[in-house]
Amino acid sequence: MASLRAADQPKGSVLELHSCELYAGGCVVSSEEPLDGRQMLRVWNFTGGSFDNVDLSGLRLAVLQSSAENLAAAGTKSGEAVAYLPANASDGQRAALVAWLKASQPDLTAARLHTRITDLRMSAQERKGYTFSAGEFITVSAASLESCETGACGESLWYNPRAVTTFFTVVADRGSRISEPLLKLTWNDAGKRSIFLGKFGEGSPAKNMYVTASDLCAPGKLF
């Protein structure tokens, strides 16, 4: 059986983009119902660990989902999904990534899952934020929030990450462009506080603990 033991469990950082605001005032959240939030992208960057005795260090994995329900809300149906697997990985590594995905993200159990092999790139640049791309299908640019992180502007955190995390924060979508024929999906967005950044597999007893962006990044670079 596949192992998720703390000593060798996969760890790293995760980016989770939603098609709705995650940190906002109640009027904004209400205005987005019931049509927004039905798309979601999750990206994992593995800095260490293994699964099924396969080393995952240095690999990346992304999953794009489309549903009839708001995927930011707990307990909603996962819908249909595409898993993007790294072109620079071996067949064994890609198989281990899919196995880890199904074992570690329980919400994907009922999802219809397609796969693509493509070039996955993720980076962090000072004052330019975070970027991710998956071949010609996905580009995402994110930046840390500059205000309203503590609710001083009458806003608050409405959702938690769907990905399993230890710590997370919310950042802004500077611009995202997604085109996926397998899902018949075109999704372009910008200007929303619609991205979770987090860490997973850190060995902390805390689960889904919300922290500021500076706290999350303080120990070192995310990507």
KEBA-494734 format. One line per field, with one value per residue (C-alpha): residue number from 1; residue in one letter; x, y, z. Coordinates in nm, 3 decimals, decimal comma. Each point is the difference from the previous one (the first is absolute). Layout:
! residues N
num = (NUM|...)
residu = (A|...)
X = (X|...)
Y = (Y|...)
Z = (Z|...)
//
This chain:
! residues 223
num = (1|2|3|4|5|6|7|8|9|10|11|12|13|14|15|16|17|18|19|20|21|22|23|24|25|26|27|28|29|30|31|32|33|34|35|36|37|38|39|40|41|42|43|44|45|46|47|48|49|50|51|52|53|54|55|56|57|58|59|60|61|62|63|64|65|66|67|68|69|70|71|72|73|74|75|76|77|78|79|80|81|82|83|84|85|86|87|88|89|90|91|92|93|94|95|96|97|98|99|100|101|102|103|104|105|106|107|108|109|110|111|112|113|114|115|116|117|118|119|120|121|122|123|124|125|126|127|128|129|130|131|132|133|134|135|136|137|138|139|140|141|142|143|144|145|146|147|148|149|150|151|152|153|154|155|156|157|158|159|160|161|162|163|164|165|166|167|168|169|170|171|172|173|174|175|176|177|178|179|180|181|182|183|184|185|186|187|188|189|190|191|192|193|194|195|196|197|198|199|200|201|202|203|204|205|206|207|208|209|210|211|212|213|214|215|216|217|218|219|220|221|222|223)
residu = (M|A|S|L|R|A|A|D|Q|P|K|G|S|V|L|E|L|H|S|C|E|L|Y|A|G|G|C|V|V|S|S|E|E|P|L|D|G|R|Q|M|L|R|V|W|N|F|T|G|G|S|F|D|N|V|D|L|S|G|L|R|L|A|V|L|Q|S|S|A|E|N|L|A|A|A|G|T|K|S|G|E|A|V|A|Y|L|P|A|N|A|S|D|G|Q|R|A|A|L|V|A|W|L|K|A|S|Q|P|D|L|T|A|A|R|L|H|T|R|I|T|D|L|R|M|S|A|Q|E|R|K|G|Y|T|F|S|A|G|E|F|I|T|V|S|A|A|S|L|E|S|C|E|T|G|A|C|G|E|S|L|W|Y|N|P|R|A|V|T|T|F|F|T|V|V|A|D|R|G|S|R|I|S|E|P|L|L|K|L|T|W|N|D|A|G|K|R|S|I|F|L|G|K|F|G|E|G|S|P|A|K|N|M|Y|V|T|A|S|D|L|C|A|P|G|K|L|F)
X = (0,000|0,122|0,152|-0,059|0,228|0,117|0,366|-0,019|-0,335|-0,002|0,031|0,026|-0,224|-0,342|-0,181|-0,380|-0,187|-0,379|-0,250|-0,143|0,126|0,143|0,066|-0,276|-0,301|-0,334|-0,159|0,269|-0,038|-0,380|0,026|0,207|-0,261|-0,105|0,204|0,357|0,249|-0,062|0,358|0,314|0,368|0,239|0,378|0,243|0,375|0,181|0,313|0,048|-0,151|-0,102|-0,307|-0,016|0,381|0,035|0,184|-0,217|0,254|0,013|-0,319|-0,322|-0,360|-0,311|-0,371|-0,266|-0,362|-0,341|-0,319|-0,368|0,059|0,223|0,330|0,111|-0,279|0,049|-0,170|-0,083|0,034|0,340|-0,136|0,240|0,377|0,324|0,327|0,308|0,308|0,359|0,164|0,341|-0,113|0,033|-0,300|0,047|0,003|-0,313|-0,179|0,107|-0,129|-0,344|-0,007|0,099|-0,266|-0,277|0,125|0,060|-0,287|-0,319|-0,229|0,135|-0,123|-0,322|0,142|0,033|0,375|0,179|0,379|0,238|0,379|0,146|0,264|-0,080|0,175|-0,032|0,203|0,009|0,161|0,051|-0,267|-0,142|-0,181|-0,054|-0,050|-0,107|-0,046|-0,102|0,102|-0,235|-0,299|0,052|0,175|-0,049|0,158|-0,058|0,103|-0,019|-0,286|0,097|-0,294|-0,303|0,185|-0,130|-0,359|0,054|-0,188|-0,312|0,118|0,086|0,097|-0,303|0,150|0,283|0,223|-0,140|0,356|0,134|0,237|0,175|0,016|-0,154|-0,063|-0,197|0,159|-0,138|-0,040|0,190|-0,108|-0,093|-0,070|-0,123|-0,112|-0,065|-0,174|-0,043|-0,235|-0,132|0,114|0,130|0,062|0,163|0,010|0,187|-0,023|-0,163|0,127|-0,058|0,325|0,113|0,373|0,096|0,239|-0,071|0,171|0,189|-0,053|-0,181|-0,309|-0,176|-0,231|-0,121|0,129|-0,044|0,308|0,114|0,205|0,309|-0,037|-0,042|0,309|0,219|0,191|0,101|-0,124|-0,320|0,109)
Y = (0,000|0,351|0,178|0,352|-0,037|0,330|-0,092|-0,018|0,153|0,243|0,365|0,338|0,289|0,022|0,267|-0,019|0,233|0,039|0,179|0,190|0,233|-0,179|0,303|0,260|0,171|-0,177|0,207|-0,110|-0,366|0,023|0,167|-0,291|-0,262|-0,231|0,007|0,083|-0,237|-0,291|-0,019|-0,073|-0,059|-0,161|-0,015|-0,192|0,063|-0,292|0,097|-0,345|-0,335|-0,312|-0,209|-0,369|0,003|0,260|0,325|0,302|0,272|0,277|-0,107|0,193|-0,105|0,200|-0,081|0,210|-0,062|0,108|-0,070|0,091|0,119|0,252|-0,184|0,245|-0,120|-0,308|-0,321|0,102|-0,244|-0,013|-0,027|-0,071|0,050|0,002|-0,094|0,162|-0,219|0,125|-0,071|-0,027|-0,288|-0,372|-0,226|-0,135|0,347|0,103|-0,314|0,076|0,358|-0,120|-0,260|0,264|0,237|-0,257|-0,107|0,345|0,207|-0,184|0,242|-0,132|-0,355|0,052|0,228|-0,107|0,044|0,063|0,034|0,213|-0,007|0,347|0,244|0,131|0,317|0,180|0,287|0,278|0,336|0,286|0,270|-0,196|-0,266|-0,358|-0,151|-0,338|-0,137|-0,335|-0,012|0,201|-0,077|0,203|0,316|0,150|0,305|0,070|0,277|0,040|0,203|0,357|0,072|-0,145|-0,311|0,035|0,096|0,368|0,088|-0,195|-0,306|-0,348|-0,350|-0,187|-0,331|-0,244|-0,174|-0,311|-0,132|-0,159|0,253|0,075|0,380|0,230|0,363|0,189|0,191|0,194|-0,125|0,248|-0,185|-0,356|-0,147|-0,357|-0,186|-0,373|-0,183|-0,317|0,191|0,230|0,277|0,350|0,193|0,342|0,202|0,277|0,234|-0,241|-0,123|-0,349|-0,190|-0,204|-0,051|-0,265|-0,265|-0,370|-0,294|0,221|-0,239|0,260|-0,107|0,312|-0,055|0,277|0,275|0,347|0,225|0,321|-0,016|0,124|-0,275|-0,267|0,111|0,093|-0,332|0,010|0,005|-0,178|-0,102)
Z = (0,000|-0,075|0,295|0,127|0,306|0,147|-0,049|-0,377|-0,091|-0,290|0,096|-0,168|-0,101|-0,160|-0,202|-0,025|-0,236|0,018|-0,223|0,298|0,273|0,303|0,222|-0,035|0,151|0,029|-0,277|-0,247|0,092|-0,031|-0,341|-0,133|0,086|-0,152|-0,322|0,109|0,160|-0,235|-0,127|0,200|-0,071|0,249|-0,048|0,220|0,009|0,168|0,194|0,153|0,087|-0,186|-0,077|-0,093|0,049|-0,277|0,074|-0,084|0,084|-0,260|-0,177|-0,055|-0,046|-0,092|-0,005|-0,174|0,097|-0,124|0,191|0,015|0,359|0,178|0,048|0,269|0,227|0,217|-0,107|-0,356|-0,290|-0,170|-0,353|-0,289|0,022|-0,198|0,168|-0,156|0,039|-0,049|-0,334|0,170|0,228|-0,065|-0,057|0,352|0,151|-0,188|0,118|0,359|-0,031|-0,110|0,278|0,259|-0,133|0,043|0,344|0,147|-0,144|0,097|-0,185|-0,332|0,064|-0,192|-0,268|-0,363|-0,048|-0,332|-0,027|-0,206|-0,017|-0,049|0,120|0,350|0,118|0,334|0,143|0,257|-0,072|0,241|-0,051|-0,296|0,201|-0,107|-0,344|-0,135|-0,350|-0,146|-0,362|-0,221|0,220|0,320|0,119|0,347|0,164|0,370|0,241|0,379|0,140|0,085|0,230|0,179|0,119|0,356|-0,075|0,076|-0,319|0,097|-0,189|0,121|-0,108|-0,136|-0,109|0,077|-0,257|-0,162|-0,017|0,316|0,160|0,326|-0,039|-0,260|-0,090|-0,265|-0,289|-0,295|-0,355|-0,218|-0,311|-0,090|-0,344|-0,035|-0,311|0,032|-0,288|0,205|0,231|-0,273|0,233|-0,062|0,322|0,015|0,322|0,183|0,296|0,245|0,335|-0,128|0,062|0,297|0,051|0,250|0,120|0,032|0,168|0,244|0,291|0,210|0,194|-0,134|-0,296|-0,226|0,231|-0,149|0,024|-0,169|-0,318|0,186|0,261|-0,266|-0,194|0,298|0,031|-0,367|-0,354|-0,084|-0,350)
//
